[in-house]
Amino acid sequence: MQKKISFIFVLILIISIFTVSLSFIKAYAQGASPKDTIVIASRFNDNITLDPAENSDLSGIEFIMNTYDRLTACDTDDFCTIKGAAAKSWSVAENGKTFTFNIRKGISFASGNPLTAHDAVFSLHRLILLNSPGSSILSQLGFNPENIKQKIRVKDKYTLTIETDKKYPPNLLPRCLAGSSASIVDKKEVMKQDDNNDMGNKWLKINYAGSGPYRLRQLKQGKSILLDKNNMYWAGAPKMDKINIRNIADPSTRLMLVKMGEIDIARDVGSSLVKGLENEPGLTFKTGAKGCLYYIGINHEEDILSNPGVRQALKYLVDYKGIADDIFNNNVLIHQSLIPRAYTKTSLENPFNYDIEKARSILEQAGYKQGFNISINIYNDYPFTDIAEVLKSSFAKADIKLEINYMDHARFSDNCQSKNYDLYMDCWGADFQSPETSEFAFAWESNETSPFILMFQKTETAVIKSIVKGFDFGPGSGSSYQYIIKE
């Protein structure tokens, strides 16, 4: 009798779990994806901003790269090659500092306003004057609020000049201008929304003023972004009428929905989840390295961390392989070079390994045999929370007590900008697609003692319906939707 009751209980439990799981799947399901729409499931920040000048979120960058024009662009077949975009051509003066850009005629914003040199100059001025996160692509070339209006000027309706502070490699400025934060916004439309001299920033966080291949139809904050194709796009209208990007946090749910046919592309599902599915009918798989590096920043101006030996020792207290295996399920590459793979001049050498005894020896030579207390600022989110706990354990083996400060994105950003940290952990994506961008970000006289612990390069595995062609997430921060088709 007891066995019969146990069997019935187990049966009821199994049915209940199945029912809950089915309800969970149905909650996400929206029917088969329409023929004219590519439905993409990914994970994006609930507080994503659509303003190109301030967006540093990877999913936001991807939105911007597909909905705005920039003066220049990276070639789709060879992203290290720069080409004209909104600027049909440019030239460099003999002094190597003055660039003249010639705007294509016939480009229109979503409002119907023509894109001119006035819009391009306004957008670059705005980037610096707002002091937004992306402003570094220009500030590193000597531009600041005091000189920006003299250095970047309108020559005539379709011509502008940009003068750098000194002579740089001739392709550096054009590469910088291909970055998402250098996107061209509709000056007239944006300034209609000016709120207390914010140059339309509050409005542009959730609205759109671009001229790209796709245009924003609807943003449901934290849920989805719906795009319509721009039939009048100067480089040719995209193949698909609509792109629907849905925020689905759980990778296993993304995988489930693409198998059910509810979505067309499941982004970043992880290589471990697709094992054994290689022969699944109707599905294809893509994996590749992205131009994003997980790293720990060190405040080298802080008393203890100003010691080069301390910074060096910390690099031997990271369990690189254990974190890659156990936390990321091998969805990252251990990568300790400042330049991501797939960029030119990339080094594949990883000089640091997890070596507690070596770290203790270096600390003793640096005068910190007894250890010390430090803290680390992290996003209160996976994978940072998991990595921080591993670091806390491994640091303790060298008598370093690590306090973990969990923060939302806004507080984390504020603390980084004000240098209110001992350590912080982040995932860095290229500001523009060139080796120089990571050299500007991480360059130091010695990798051994630099204030950065470079750990991993992000990889992505996407599961795609076989009828979808032309999707490529590329090595940079954003994927192009312009050439995706559904057969």
C-alpha positions as CSV (number, residue, x, y, z in Angstrom):
1,M,0.0,0.0,0.0
2,Q,2.9,2.3,0.9
3,K,4.6,1.6,-2.4
4,K,1.4,2.4,-4.3
5,I,1.0,5.7,-2.5
6,S,4.6,6.6,-3.2
7,F,4.2,5.7,-6.9
8,I,1.1,7.9,-7.2
9,F,2.9,10.8,-5.4
10,V,5.8,10.6,-7.8
11,L,3.5,10.4,-10.8
12,I,1.6,13.5,-9.6
13,L,4.9,15.3,-9.0
14,I,6.1,14.5,-12.6
15,I,2.8,15.7,-14.1
16,S,3.0,18.9,-12.1
17,I,6.5,19.6,-13.2
18,F,5.6,19.0,-16.8
19,T,2.6,21.2,-16.6
20,V,4.6,24.1,-15.0
21,S,7.3,23.7,-17.6
22,L,4.7,23.7,-20.4
23,S,3.1,26.9,-19.0
24,F,6.6,28.5,-18.7
25,I,7.3,27.8,-22.4
26,K,3.8,29.0,-23.5
27,A,4.4,32.2,-21.6
28,Y,7.3,33.0,-24.0
29,A,5.7,31.5,-27.1
30,Q,4.1,33.9,-29.5
31,G,3.4,31.6,-32.4
32,A,5.6,30.7,-35.4
33,S,7.7,33.6,-36.5
34,P,6.2,35.6,-39.5
35,K,7.8,35.1,-42.9
36,D,8.7,38.8,-43.2
37,T,10.3,39.0,-39.7
38,I,13.5,37.7,-38.1
39,V,12.8,37.0,-34.5
40,I,16.0,37.0,-32.4
41,A,16.2,35.9,-28.7
42,S,19.0,37.4,-26.7
43,R,19.6,38.9,-23.3
44,F,19.8,42.6,-22.9
45,N,20.0,45.1,-20.0
46,D,16.6,46.2,-18.7
47,N,17.8,49.8,-18.6
48,I,19.2,49.9,-22.1
49,T,19.5,53.4,-23.6
50,L,19.0,54.0,-27.3
51,D,21.1,57.2,-27.3
52,P,24.2,56.5,-29.4
53,A,26.3,59.0,-27.4
54,E,25.8,57.2,-24.1
55,N,25.3,53.6,-24.9
56,S,28.0,51.2,-23.7
57,D,25.8,48.1,-23.4
58,L,26.6,45.4,-26.0
59,S,23.0,44.9,-27.0
60,G,22.4,48.6,-27.2
61,I,25.5,49.0,-29.5
62,E,24.1,46.3,-31.8
63,F,20.8,48.2,-32.0
64,I,22.7,51.4,-32.9
65,M,24.9,49.8,-35.5
66,N,21.8,48.6,-37.3
67,T,19.7,51.8,-37.1
68,Y,22.2,54.7,-37.5
69,D,24.7,55.8,-40.0
70,R,28.2,56.9,-39.3
71,L,30.7,58.8,-41.4
72,T,32.7,55.6,-42.0
73,A,32.2,51.9,-41.6
74,C,34.1,48.6,-41.4
75,D,34.0,46.4,-44.5
76,T,31.6,43.5,-44.0
77,D,34.0,41.0,-45.4
78,D,37.1,42.4,-43.7
79,F,36.3,44.4,-40.7
80,C,39.9,45.7,-40.4
81,T,39.3,47.6,-43.7
82,I,37.6,51.0,-43.3
83,K,35.3,52.4,-46.0
84,G,33.0,55.4,-46.5
85,A,29.4,55.3,-45.2
86,A,27.5,58.6,-44.7
87,A,30.8,60.1,-46.0
88,K,31.3,59.0,-49.5
89,S,35.0,60.0,-49.3
90,W,37.6,61.8,-47.2
91,S,41.0,63.3,-47.6
92,V,43.9,64.2,-45.3
93,A,45.9,67.4,-45.5
94,E,49.7,67.3,-45.8
95,N,50.0,68.1,-42.0
96,G,48.4,64.8,-41.3
97,K,46.0,66.4,-38.8
98,T,43.2,68.0,-40.9
99,F,40.6,65.6,-42.4
100,T,37.9,66.7,-44.9
101,F,34.8,64.5,-45.1
102,N,32.3,64.7,-48.0
103,I,28.7,63.7,-47.2
104,R,26.7,61.6,-49.6
105,K,23.7,63.5,-50.9
106,G,20.2,61.9,-50.7
107,I,20.4,60.3,-47.2
108,S,17.3,61.0,-45.2
109,F,16.5,60.5,-41.5
110,A,13.4,58.7,-40.3
111,S,11.8,62.2,-39.9
112,G,12.3,63.0,-43.6
113,N,15.0,65.6,-42.8
114,P,18.1,65.3,-45.1
115,L,21.4,64.2,-43.5
116,T,23.9,66.9,-43.9
117,A,27.3,68.0,-42.5
118,H,25.4,70.0,-39.9
119,D,24.0,66.8,-38.4
120,A,27.4,65.1,-38.5
121,V,29.2,68.0,-36.8
122,F,26.3,68.4,-34.2
123,S,26.5,64.7,-33.4
124,L,30.3,64.7,-32.7
125,H,30.0,68.0,-30.7
126,R,27.2,66.4,-28.7
127,L,29.2,63.3,-27.9
128,I,32.0,65.4,-26.3
129,L,29.7,68.0,-24.7
130,L,27.6,65.4,-23.0
131,N,30.8,63.7,-21.7
132,S,29.1,60.4,-22.4
133,P,30.9,57.0,-22.0
134,G,31.6,56.8,-25.7
135,S,33.3,60.2,-25.9
136,S,36.7,58.5,-25.4
137,I,36.8,57.7,-29.1
138,L,37.3,61.4,-29.7
139,S,38.9,62.6,-26.4
140,Q,41.8,60.3,-27.0
141,L,42.5,62.3,-30.1
142,G,42.7,65.6,-28.2
143,F,39.1,66.8,-28.5
144,N,37.5,68.3,-25.4
145,P,34.5,70.7,-24.6
146,E,36.8,73.7,-24.9
147,N,38.1,73.0,-28.4
148,I,35.5,70.8,-30.0
149,K,33.6,73.6,-31.9
150,Q,36.9,74.9,-33.3
151,K,38.3,71.5,-34.3
152,I,35.2,70.0,-35.9
153,R,33.5,72.4,-38.2
154,V,31.0,72.6,-41.1
155,K,32.6,73.8,-44.3
156,D,29.4,73.7,-46.4
157,K,26.1,71.7,-46.4
158,Y,27.8,68.5,-47.4
159,T,31.4,69.0,-46.2
160,L,33.0,69.0,-42.8
161,T,36.5,69.2,-41.4
162,I,38.0,67.5,-38.4
163,E,41.4,68.6,-37.0
164,T,43.2,66.3,-34.5
165,D,45.7,67.6,-31.9
166,K,48.6,65.9,-33.5
167,K,49.5,63.6,-36.4
168,Y,48.2,60.0,-35.8
169,P,48.2,57.0,-38.1
170,P,46.1,58.1,-41.1
171,N,43.3,55.4,-40.6
172,L,42.9,56.0,-36.8
173,L,40.4,58.8,-37.0
174,P,38.3,57.1,-39.7
175,R,38.3,54.0,-37.6
176,C,37.1,55.9,-34.5
177,L,34.3,57.5,-36.5
178,A,33.0,54.0,-37.4
179,G,32.3,53.3,-33.7
180,S,28.6,53.3,-32.5
181,S,29.0,56.4,-30.3
182,A,30.0,58.4,-33.5
183,S,26.6,57.7,-35.0
184,I,24.9,60.7,-36.7
185,V,21.6,61.9,-35.2
186,D,19.0,64.1,-36.7
187,K,19.9,67.6,-35.3
188,K,16.5,69.2,-35.9
189,E,14.5,66.3,-34.5
190,V,16.8,65.9,-31.4
191,M,16.9,69.6,-30.6
192,K,13.1,69.8,-30.7
193,Q,13.3,67.6,-27.6
194,D,16.0,69.5,-25.8
195,D,15.3,69.5,-22.0
196,N,17.3,71.9,-19.9
197,N,20.3,71.9,-22.4
198,D,20.5,68.0,-22.4
199,M,20.7,68.1,-26.2
200,G,17.8,65.7,-26.4
201,N,19.4,63.0,-24.2
202,K,16.4,62.3,-22.1
203,W,14.2,61.9,-25.2
204,L,16.7,59.9,-27.2
205,K,17.1,57.3,-24.4
206,I,13.8,55.7,-25.6
207,N,13.3,57.3,-29.0
208,Y,15.0,57.2,-32.4
209,A,16.5,59.9,-34.7
210,G,18.6,57.9,-37.2
211,S,19.0,57.1,-40.9
212,G,20.2,53.5,-40.9
213,P,19.0,50.3,-42.7
214,Y,16.4,49.6,-39.9
215,R,14.3,52.1,-38.0
216,L,12.8,51.7,-34.5
217,R,9.1,50.9,-34.5
218,Q,8.7,50.0,-30.8
219,L,10.7,49.6,-27.6
220,K,9.2,47.7,-24.7
221,Q,11.8,48.4,-22.0
222,G,13.3,45.1,-20.8
223,K,11.1,43.0,-23.1
224,S,11.6,43.6,-26.8
225,I,12.8,45.9,-29.6
226,L,10.9,45.9,-32.9
227,L,12.6,47.3,-36.0
228,D,11.2,48.1,-39.5
229,K,13.3,48.2,-42.6
230,N,14.2,51.5,-44.2
231,N,13.1,51.1,-47.8
232,M,14.9,54.3,-48.8
233,Y,18.3,53.3,-47.3
234,W,21.1,54.7,-49.4
235,A,23.0,51.4,-49.6
236,G,19.9,49.4,-50.5
237,A,16.9,48.3,-48.4
238,P,17.4,45.2,-46.1
239,K,15.9,41.9,-47.2
240,M,13.7,41.4,-44.2
241,D,10.8,43.7,-43.4
242,K,11.1,43.5,-39.6
243,I,13.5,42.5,-36.9
244,N,12.1,41.5,-33.5
245,I,14.6,41.3,-30.7
246,R,13.2,39.6,-27.6
247,N,14.8,39.8,-24.2
248,I,14.9,36.2,-22.9
249,A,17.4,35.9,-20.0
250,D,17.6,32.1,-19.8
251,P,19.8,30.5,-22.5
252,S,18.0,27.1,-22.2
253,T,14.7,28.8,-22.9
254,R,16.2,30.5,-25.9
255,L,17.3,27.1,-27.2
256,M,13.9,25.6,-26.5
257,L,12.1,28.3,-28.4
258,V,14.2,28.0,-31.5
259,K,13.7,24.3,-31.5
260,M,9.9,24.9,-31.3
261,G,10.0,27.4,-34.2
262,E,8.9,30.4,-32.1
263,I,12.1,32.3,-32.8
264,D,14.6,32.2,-35.7
265,I,17.9,32.9,-33.9
266,A,18.8,32.0,-30.4
267,R,21.8,34.1,-29.4
268,D,24.5,33.2,-26.9
269,V,23.1,29.8,-25.8
270,G,26.5,28.4,-24.9
271,S,28.4,25.5,-26.4
272,S,27.5,23.2,-23.5
273,L,23.8,23.4,-24.3
274,V,24.1,22.4,-27.9
275,K,26.1,19.3,-27.4
276,G,24.4,16.4,-29.1
277,L,22.2,18.7,-31.2
278,E,24.5,18.9,-34.2
279,N,22.2,16.7,-36.3
280,E,18.9,18.3,-35.1
281,P,16.7,18.8,-38.2
282,G,16.0,22.3,-39.2
283,L,18.8,23.9,-37.2
284,T,22.3,25.2,-37.8
285,F,25.0,26.4,-35.3
286,K,27.6,29.1,-35.3
287,T,30.4,29.7,-32.8
288,G,33.0,32.4,-32.9
289,A,35.1,34.8,-30.7
290,K,33.6,38.2,-30.1
291,G,35.6,41.4,-29.6
292,C,34.8,41.5,-25.9
293,L,37.2,40.9,-23.0
294,Y,36.4,40.0,-19.4
295,Y,38.9,41.8,-17.2
296,I,39.6,43.2,-13.7
297,G,40.6,46.8,-13.3
298,I,43.0,47.8,-10.6
299,N,43.2,51.2,-9.0
300,H,46.9,51.7,-9.2
301,E,46.7,55.1,-7.5
302,E,45.5,53.4,-4.3
303,D,48.2,52.9,-1.6
304,I,48.6,49.1,-1.6
305,L,47.7,48.6,-5.3
306,S,50.3,51.2,-6.4
307,N,52.9,48.5,-5.7
308,P,53.8,46.8,-9.0
309,G,54.5,43.5,-7.1
310,V,51.0,43.5,-5.7
311,R,49.4,44.0,-9.1
312,Q,51.6,41.2,-10.5
313,A,50.8,38.8,-7.7
314,L,47.0,39.3,-8.2
315,K,47.4,37.9,-11.7
316,Y,48.6,34.6,-10.4
317,L,45.6,34.3,-8.0
318,V,43.0,34.0,-10.7
319,D,41.9,30.4,-11.5
320,Y,41.5,31.0,-15.2
321,K,40.8,27.5,-16.3
322,G,38.5,26.7,-13.4
323,I,36.4,29.8,-14.1
324,A,36.3,29.0,-17.8
325,D,35.3,25.4,-17.2
326,D,32.9,25.8,-14.3
327,I,31.3,29.2,-14.6
328,F,31.4,29.8,-18.4
329,N,31.1,26.1,-19.4
330,N,34.0,26.8,-21.9
331,N,32.0,29.6,-23.6
332,V,35.1,31.9,-23.3
333,L,38.7,31.6,-24.4
334,I,41.4,32.3,-21.8
335,H,42.9,35.4,-23.3
336,Q,45.5,37.6,-21.6
337,S,46.5,39.8,-24.6
338,L,45.2,43.4,-24.7
339,I,44.0,42.8,-28.3
340,P,41.1,40.4,-29.0
341,R,41.5,37.5,-31.4
342,A,40.5,38.3,-35.0
343,Y,42.0,41.7,-34.7
344,T,45.4,42.3,-36.4
345,K,48.5,42.0,-34.3
346,T,46.8,39.6,-31.9
347,S,49.0,37.6,-29.4
348,L,47.7,34.2,-28.4
349,E,50.2,33.9,-25.5
350,N,48.8,33.6,-22.0
351,P,51.6,34.4,-19.6
352,F,49.7,34.0,-16.3
353,N,48.4,30.8,-14.6
354,Y,46.8,30.0,-11.3
355,D,49.9,29.7,-9.0
356,I,49.3,30.4,-5.3
357,E,52.9,29.8,-4.2
358,K,54.3,32.2,-6.9
359,A,51.8,34.8,-5.8
360,R,52.7,34.5,-2.2
361,S,56.4,34.7,-3.1
362,I,55.9,37.9,-5.1
363,L,53.8,39.4,-2.3
364,E,56.5,38.6,0.3
365,Q,59.1,40.4,-1.9
366,A,56.7,43.3,-2.3
367,G,56.4,43.6,1.6
368,Y,52.9,42.1,1.9
369,K,53.6,38.6,3.3
370,Q,50.8,39.0,5.8
371,G,48.3,40.0,3.1
372,F,45.8,42.8,3.2
373,N,42.1,43.8,2.7
374,I,40.7,45.0,-0.6
375,S,37.3,45.2,-2.3
376,I,36.0,44.6,-5.7
377,N,33.0,46.4,-7.4
378,I,30.9,44.1,-9.7
379,Y,27.6,44.0,-11.4
380,N,25.0,42.2,-9.3
381,D,24.6,39.7,-12.2
382,Y,25.9,36.5,-13.8
383,P,28.8,35.8,-14.5
384,F,30.3,38.5,-12.3
385,T,28.8,37.3,-9.1
386,D,30.0,33.8,-9.6
387,I,33.5,34.9,-10.6
388,A,33.8,37.2,-7.6
389,E,33.1,34.3,-5.2
390,V,35.9,32.2,-6.8
391,L,38.3,35.2,-6.6
392,K,37.4,35.7,-2.9
393,S,38.3,32.1,-2.2
394,S,41.6,32.1,-4.2
395,F,42.7,35.5,-2.9
396,A,42.2,34.2,0.7
397,K,44.8,31.5,0.0
398,A,47.4,34.3,-0.2
399,D,45.9,36.0,2.9
400,I,44.1,38.7,0.9
401,K,40.6,39.3,2.2
402,L,38.4,40.4,-0.7
403,E,35.1,42.2,0.0
404,I,32.6,42.1,-2.8
405,N,30.5,45.2,-3.6
406,Y,27.4,44.2,-5.6
407,M,26.0,47.1,-7.7
408,D,23.4,47.9,-10.4
409,H,24.7,49.2,-13.7
410,A,24.2,52.9,-12.9
411,R,26.0,52.8,-9.5
412,F,28.8,50.6,-11.0
413,S,29.4,53.1,-13.8
414,D,29.4,56.1,-11.4
415,N,32.0,54.4,-9.1
416,C,34.2,53.6,-12.1
417,Q,34.1,57.1,-13.4
418,S,35.0,58.6,-10.0
419,K,37.6,55.9,-9.4
420,N,35.8,54.8,-6.2
421,Y,37.2,51.3,-6.2
422,D,40.1,49.1,-5.3
423,L,39.2,46.5,-8.0
424,Y,36.3,46.3,-10.5
425,M,35.3,43.6,-12.9
426,D,33.8,44.3,-16.3
427,C,33.4,43.0,-19.9
428,W,35.0,45.5,-22.4
429,G,33.8,45.8,-26.0
430,A,35.7,47.6,-28.7
431,D,34.8,51.3,-29.1
432,F,35.8,50.9,-32.8
433,Q,37.0,47.9,-34.7
434,S,40.7,48.2,-34.7
435,P,43.7,47.1,-32.6
436,E,44.2,50.7,-31.5
437,T,41.0,50.7,-29.5
438,S,42.2,48.0,-27.1
439,E,45.7,49.5,-27.0
440,F,44.1,52.8,-25.9
441,A,42.1,51.0,-23.3
442,F,44.7,48.6,-21.8
443,A,48.1,49.7,-22.9
444,W,50.8,49.8,-20.1
445,E,54.5,49.6,-20.1
446,S,54.4,46.0,-18.8
447,N,51.7,43.4,-18.9
448,E,53.2,41.9,-15.7
449,T,52.5,45.0,-13.6
450,S,49.7,46.7,-15.6
451,P,46.5,47.7,-13.7
452,F,44.4,45.2,-15.7
453,I,44.0,41.5,-15.2
454,L,42.9,40.3,-18.7
455,M,41.1,37.0,-18.3
456,F,38.8,35.9,-21.1
457,Q,37.6,36.7,-24.5
458,K,33.9,36.1,-25.0
459,T,32.7,33.5,-27.5
460,E,29.2,33.2,-28.8
461,T,27.2,30.1,-29.9
462,A,24.0,30.8,-31.8
463,V,21.4,28.3,-32.8
464,I,19.7,29.3,-36.1
465,K,16.8,28.0,-38.1
466,S,18.2,26.4,-41.3
467,I,15.9,28.6,-43.4
468,V,17.7,31.7,-42.1
469,K,20.7,32.8,-44.1
470,G,23.2,35.6,-43.9
471,F,23.5,35.9,-40.2
472,D,27.0,36.6,-38.9
473,F,27.7,37.9,-35.4
474,G,31.2,38.9,-36.4
475,P,34.2,39.5,-34.1
476,G,33.2,43.0,-33.0
477,S,30.5,44.2,-30.6
478,G,27.6,44.3,-33.1
479,S,26.0,42.0,-35.6
480,S,24.6,43.2,-38.9
481,Y,20.9,42.5,-39.7
482,Q,21.0,44.0,-43.2
483,Y,21.9,40.9,-45.1
484,I,19.8,38.3,-43.2
485,I,17.1,36.5,-45.3
486,K,14.6,33.8,-44.6
487,E,14.2,31.3,-47.4
